[in-house]
Amino acid sequence: MGGQIVGLENLSPPEAGSAITIGTFDGVHLGHRALIAKTIGTAQSNGLSSAIITWDRHPNETIRPDRVPPLITTPARKVELLTERRSDVLVTLAFDKELSQWPPERFAEEVLAKGLNAKAVIVGEGWRFGRKAKGDADLLAELGARLGFTVETFLLEAADGQVVSSSRVRSAIADGDMELAHQLLARPFDMDGEVIHGDDRGRSLGFPTANLSLDPALVGPARGVYAGRARVGGSWLAAAVNVGVNPTFGGDPATTSLRVEAFLLDFEGDLYGQTIRIEFHERLRDEQRFDSVEALVDQMRADVEATRGLIAGP
């Protein structure tokens, strides 16, 4: 057992048993990291393998498609972040219609006991599972007593006196509060996107930008200009990032699609078709409409210099 497992059919129980945590883990925030660290510590203290179980999608995509929250991470980015936690195994299960109908008893027996030889299960406080979320930690503990594993609930890490949650992270991002998002995520908020052709207006103004095609399922930062970084290949560059609708050139927040455009400082090259990662470090200002192109260019110069001052070094 080790590495990644995808799908129920590939579950493989380790002989020594597993310490397991389970969750959607959108964002893999500070609370998730603490829960995973607790699970890995439990495994190491008891000679067990550590396992993380997560889903290939947000559960609401299957059970409440009208109430899917904007996501902090794509499924691929979530797997990348969970892999960095260095558990012995990462299990990704398809949260499809069939799995959503499983009663709690079936999940505990087939996935935890038989599939992964669970000896200890650690879940966040308030965690629910099984059809119609009928299962909770108390029921899981009753099932575990019969199936051979213990259950522990874990209060997710606090920040500013409040429990860290994916909904708090989403709110911080949507408000443009990247300092709080960074604190809750224990990393800068980032987005991956393919560089696509825009209207080339930035190039004509002397600030060629990379226009990103983003997954529409992701939470969008508040309109404004941000200081951040861009990863191109294996290199990081300071970047001034505009999130908005270009109101100086007629964009209307009510009707124009939101754009994410990044000006990479001290970079020359063709990025079209490449996928780059943008990190948002600090919100510099609101997006605003300027009375002239000259006034806009002056402000862009100031934004670039502010970014240069905030984002030091590679």
Buried (B, 14 or more C-beta within 10 A) or exposed (E): BEEEBEEBEEBEBBEEBBBBBBBBBBBBBBBBBBBBBBBBEBBEEEEBBBBBBBBBBBBBBBBEEEEBEBBBBBBEBBBEBBBEBEBBBBBBBBBEEEBBEBBBBEBBBEBBBEBBBBBBBBBBEEBBBBBEEEBBBEBBBBBBEEBEBBBBBBEBBEBEEEBBBBEBBBBBBBEBBBEBBBBBBBBBBBBBBBBEEBEEBBEEBEBBBBBBEBBEBBBBBBBBBBBBBBBBEEEBBBBBBBBBBBBBEEBEEEEBEBBBBBBBBEBEEEBEEEEBBBBBBBBBEEBBEBEEEEEBBEBBEBBBEBBBEBBEEE
